Amino acid sequence: MGAGSEFNTSDRSLAVRITRVLFGLVCSVPFGMLAYVTIAMPPPEGHPPLPMGTAILLEVFSSLIVLYSVDQLLSGLVPSRTRWFARGESALDARFGITAKLMRPSFGNLAIARPWGIPVYANWTLPVGLWLFGRSHLGAAIGWLLVVVVHELGHAVLVRRFGFRVEALSFHGFGGECAWSGNATRSQRVWIALGGVLAQAALFVMAMAVARIPGVPSTGFMADLGLQLTWMNATMAAVNLIPIAPLDGGVVLDAVRSGAEPAKVSVERFVEGVLEKVRKSS
């Protein structure tokens, strides 16, 4: 029993390390590209450059995310090192209990609608997301929000189609969430998880068809809107299919593997499962 306990502890430690590495890789690359584009890339043809204040804030935000991701990555590779952000995380949690607060569905949310009895919330971070992902262009901001709304509606439509309850829809600076309840089968969970990406695919097809209609403007506002509804939409869908929770790809993978409830999905749990299978096979 002692050997087994030692293995389990070691196995969990390795899962945490792998999880940190995956988090670092997944987050550092896109935000690193965003930081580079903000500084080095010229604005699209026909668009003025970003205001200096906007560019500086966007660069600072992206750089902080990159540093945090690299911190996690290095901690996964060298667990003995002291993490740069460990003290800040502990201080925030001790002072404000921020981890517990962020887990509450009502934290920082404003109820804005209740269609068919479903509460819809806008989080205080939503304007930040519109500003960041919209790159200070109205068309891009509207396009990003439309993609996010369509994605969450895709989940909600399938939840109701299977006869389950949509508890709430919430939208924040990094996307949105569709909270639902019901005793779903494994296949139903898979379809509900894929509902958002399927809705995005339908939006992509419609946007591409509209773009090919003669006379549709291809510059300015319409160009920004069209880019978000097509290629940026496709990029967001592809990222969402990465099999790492809480992305939809991670939910699908967990449902296929074990049929677990979506709320119980985690990267660490997935890695622990892989390690357990490797141990049994050897």
C-alpha positions as CSV (number, residue, x, y, z in Angstrom):
1,M,0.0,0.0,0.0
2,G,2.9,2.3,0.7
3,A,4.3,1.9,-2.8
4,G,0.9,2.5,-4.3
5,S,0.5,5.7,-2.3
6,E,3.9,6.9,-3.3
7,F,3.0,6.3,-7.0
8,N,-0.3,8.1,-6.7
9,T,1.3,11.1,-5.1
10,S,4.0,11.1,-7.8
11,D,1.4,10.6,-10.5
12,R,-0.6,13.6,-9.3
13,S,2.5,15.8,-9.0
14,L,3.4,14.9,-12.6
15,A,-0.1,15.7,-13.7
16,V,0.1,19.1,-12.1
17,R,3.4,19.7,-13.9
18,I,2.1,18.6,-17.3
19,T,-1.0,20.8,-16.7
20,R,1.2,23.9,-16.1
21,V,3.2,23.2,-19.2
22,L,0.0,22.8,-21.3
23,F,-1.4,26.0,-19.9
24,G,1.8,27.9,-20.6
25,L,2.0,26.7,-24.2
26,V,-1.7,27.3,-25.0
27,C,-1.8,30.8,-23.5
28,S,1.6,32.2,-24.2
29,V,1.6,31.7,-28.0
30,P,-1.7,33.6,-28.9
31,F,-1.1,36.4,-26.4
32,G,2.5,36.7,-27.5
33,M,1.3,37.1,-31.1
34,L,-1.1,39.8,-29.9
35,A,1.6,41.6,-28.1
36,Y,3.8,41.5,-31.2
37,V,1.1,42.6,-33.6
38,T,0.2,45.5,-31.3
39,I,3.7,46.9,-31.5
40,A,5.2,45.7,-34.8
41,M,2.4,45.3,-37.3
42,P,1.0,48.3,-39.3
43,P,-2.8,48.8,-39.2
44,P,-4.9,47.3,-42.0
45,E,-5.2,49.3,-45.1
46,G,-7.8,52.0,-44.8
47,H,-7.6,52.0,-41.0
48,P,-5.9,54.6,-38.7
49,P,-3.4,53.3,-36.2
50,L,-4.6,52.4,-32.6
51,P,-4.7,55.4,-30.3
52,M,-1.5,55.5,-28.2
53,G,-3.4,54.8,-24.9
54,T,-5.2,51.9,-26.3
55,A,-2.0,50.4,-27.8
56,I,-0.2,50.7,-24.5
57,L,-2.9,49.1,-22.4
58,L,-3.3,46.3,-24.9
59,E,0.4,45.7,-24.9
60,V,0.6,45.7,-21.1
61,F,-2.4,43.3,-20.8
62,S,-0.9,40.9,-23.4
63,S,2.5,41.0,-21.9
64,L,1.2,40.2,-18.4
65,I,-0.7,37.2,-19.8
66,V,2.5,36.0,-21.6
67,L,4.6,36.4,-18.4
68,Y,2.0,34.5,-16.3
69,S,1.9,31.7,-18.9
70,V,5.7,31.5,-19.1
71,D,5.8,31.4,-15.3
72,Q,3.4,28.4,-15.4
73,L,5.4,26.7,-18.2
74,L,8.7,27.0,-16.3
75,S,7.1,25.8,-13.1
76,G,5.9,22.7,-14.9
77,L,9.4,22.1,-16.3
78,V,11.3,23.0,-13.1
79,P,8.9,22.5,-10.1
80,S,11.6,23.6,-7.6
81,R,11.7,27.2,-8.9
82,T,9.8,30.0,-7.2
83,R,6.9,31.2,-9.3
84,W,6.9,34.9,-10.1
85,F,3.2,35.3,-9.5
86,A,2.7,33.0,-6.5
87,R,2.9,35.8,-3.9
88,G,0.4,37.9,-5.9
89,E,-2.0,35.0,-6.2
90,S,-1.9,34.3,-2.5
91,A,-2.3,37.9,-1.6
92,L,-5.3,38.4,-3.8
93,D,-6.9,35.2,-2.5
94,A,-6.2,36.1,1.2
95,R,-7.3,39.7,0.9
96,F,-10.4,39.3,-1.3
97,G,-11.1,35.6,-1.5
98,I,-11.1,36.2,-5.2
99,T,-11.0,32.5,-6.2
100,A,-14.2,31.8,-4.3
101,K,-15.9,34.9,-5.6
102,L,-15.1,34.2,-9.2
103,M,-16.7,30.8,-8.8
104,R,-20.1,32.4,-8.0
105,P,-22.3,32.8,-11.1
106,S,-23.5,36.2,-9.8
107,F,-20.0,37.8,-9.3
108,G,-19.8,41.0,-11.3
109,N,-22.8,40.2,-13.5
110,L,-25.6,42.4,-14.5
111,A,-28.9,40.9,-15.6
112,I,-29.8,42.3,-19.0
113,A,-32.6,40.1,-20.3
114,R,-34.7,37.1,-19.5
115,P,-35.9,35.5,-22.8
116,W,-38.1,32.4,-22.3
117,G,-37.3,32.6,-18.6
118,I,-33.6,32.3,-19.2
119,P,-31.5,34.9,-17.3
120,V,-28.9,36.6,-19.5
121,Y,-26.0,38.3,-17.7
122,A,-23.3,40.7,-18.9
123,N,-20.1,40.6,-16.8
124,W,-18.2,43.8,-16.0
125,T,-15.3,42.4,-18.0
126,L,-17.4,42.3,-21.2
127,P,-16.5,45.9,-22.3
128,V,-12.8,45.0,-21.8
129,G,-13.2,42.1,-24.2
130,L,-15.0,44.2,-26.7
131,W,-12.2,46.7,-26.6
132,L,-9.4,44.2,-26.7
133,F,-10.8,41.8,-29.3
134,G,-12.4,44.6,-31.3
135,R,-9.1,46.4,-31.5
136,S,-10.9,49.7,-31.0
137,H,-12.9,49.2,-34.2
138,L,-16.7,49.1,-33.9
139,G,-17.2,46.5,-36.7
140,A,-14.6,44.1,-35.1
141,A,-16.1,44.5,-31.7
142,I,-19.7,43.8,-32.9
143,G,-18.4,40.9,-34.9
144,W,-16.6,39.4,-31.9
145,L,-19.7,39.8,-29.7
146,L,-21.9,38.2,-32.4
147,V,-19.7,35.2,-32.7
148,V,-19.7,34.7,-28.9
149,V,-23.5,35.1,-28.7
150,V,-24.1,32.6,-31.5
151,H,-21.7,30.2,-29.9
152,E,-23.5,30.2,-26.6
153,L,-26.9,30.1,-28.3
154,G,-25.7,27.0,-30.1
155,H,-25.2,25.3,-26.7
156,A,-28.6,26.6,-25.4
157,V,-30.5,25.4,-28.5
158,L,-29.3,21.8,-28.1
159,V,-29.8,21.8,-24.3
160,R,-33.5,22.7,-24.9
161,R,-33.7,20.4,-27.9
162,F,-32.8,17.5,-25.6
163,G,-35.4,18.6,-23.0
164,F,-33.0,20.0,-20.4
165,R,-33.0,23.3,-18.6
166,V,-30.8,26.3,-19.6
167,E,-30.0,27.9,-16.2
168,A,-28.3,31.1,-17.5
169,L,-26.3,32.6,-20.3
170,S,-23.5,34.9,-19.3
171,F,-21.0,36.9,-21.4
172,H,-17.7,38.2,-20.2
173,G,-14.4,39.6,-21.5
174,F,-13.1,36.2,-22.7
175,G,-16.3,34.8,-24.2
176,G,-19.4,33.4,-22.6
177,E,-20.9,30.5,-20.7
178,C,-24.1,28.5,-21.0
179,A,-25.1,27.0,-17.7
180,W,-27.5,24.1,-17.9
181,S,-28.8,21.2,-15.9
182,G,-30.2,17.8,-16.7
183,N,-29.5,14.1,-16.6
184,A,-27.9,13.9,-20.0
185,T,-26.5,10.8,-21.7
186,R,-22.9,10.7,-22.9
187,S,-23.8,11.4,-26.5
188,Q,-26.1,14.3,-25.5
189,R,-23.3,15.9,-23.6
190,V,-21.0,15.6,-26.6
191,W,-23.6,17.2,-28.9
192,I,-24.3,20.0,-26.4
193,A,-20.6,20.7,-26.1
194,L,-20.2,20.8,-29.9
195,G,-23.3,23.0,-30.3
196,G,-21.4,26.2,-30.0
197,V,-18.8,25.3,-32.7
198,L,-21.6,24.0,-35.0
199,A,-23.4,27.3,-34.6
200,Q,-20.2,29.1,-35.4
201,A,-19.8,27.0,-38.6
202,A,-23.2,28.0,-39.7
203,L,-22.4,31.7,-39.1
204,F,-19.1,31.3,-41.0
205,V,-21.0,29.8,-44.1
206,M,-23.6,32.6,-44.0
207,A,-21.0,35.4,-43.6
208,M,-18.9,34.0,-46.5
209,A,-22.0,33.8,-48.7
210,V,-22.9,37.4,-47.9
211,A,-19.4,38.6,-48.6
212,R,-19.7,37.2,-52.2
213,I,-22.8,39.2,-52.9
214,P,-22.0,42.0,-55.4
215,G,-22.1,45.5,-54.0
216,V,-21.4,44.5,-50.3
217,P,-18.8,46.9,-49.0
218,S,-15.4,45.3,-48.4
219,T,-13.7,48.2,-46.5
220,G,-14.1,50.0,-43.2
221,F,-16.8,48.8,-40.9
222,M,-18.0,45.9,-43.1
223,A,-14.4,44.7,-43.6
224,D,-13.9,44.5,-39.8
225,L,-17.2,42.8,-39.3
226,G,-16.7,40.3,-42.1
227,L,-13.2,39.4,-40.9
228,Q,-14.5,38.6,-37.4
229,L,-17.5,36.6,-38.7
230,T,-15.3,34.5,-41.0
231,W,-11.6,33.9,-40.4
232,M,-11.5,35.1,-36.8
233,N,-14.7,33.0,-36.2
234,A,-12.9,29.9,-37.6
235,T,-9.9,30.6,-35.5
236,M,-12.0,30.8,-32.3
237,A,-13.8,27.6,-33.2
238,A,-10.5,25.8,-33.8
239,V,-9.1,27.0,-30.4
240,N,-12.3,25.9,-28.7
241,L,-11.9,22.4,-30.0
242,I,-8.5,21.9,-28.3
243,P,-9.1,18.9,-25.9
244,I,-8.2,20.9,-22.8
245,A,-10.9,21.9,-20.3
246,P,-12.7,24.2,-19.9
247,L,-12.7,24.5,-23.7
248,D,-15.5,22.5,-25.5
249,G,-12.9,20.1,-26.9
250,G,-12.0,19.1,-23.3
251,V,-15.6,18.6,-22.4
252,V,-16.2,16.4,-25.4
253,L,-13.1,14.3,-24.6
254,D,-14.1,13.9,-21.0
255,A,-17.6,12.9,-21.9
256,V,-16.3,10.3,-24.5
257,R,-13.8,8.9,-22.0
258,S,-15.9,8.7,-18.8
259,G,-19.3,10.3,-19.2
260,A,-18.5,12.7,-16.4
261,E,-20.5,15.8,-15.7
262,P,-19.1,18.9,-17.6
263,A,-18.6,20.7,-14.2
264,K,-16.1,18.0,-13.2
265,V,-13.9,18.3,-16.2
266,S,-10.3,19.6,-15.7
267,V,-7.0,19.5,-17.5
268,E,-5.4,18.0,-14.4
269,R,-8.0,15.2,-14.3
270,F,-7.4,14.5,-18.0
271,V,-3.7,14.3,-17.5
272,E,-4.1,12.1,-14.5
273,G,-6.2,9.7,-16.5
274,V,-3.6,9.5,-19.3
275,L,-0.9,8.8,-16.8
276,E,-3.0,6.1,-15.1
277,K,-3.5,4.4,-18.5
278,V,0.2,4.5,-19.2
279,R,1.0,3.0,-15.8
280,K,-1.5,0.2,-16.3
281,S,-0.2,-0.6,-19.8
282,S,3.4,-0.8,-18.5
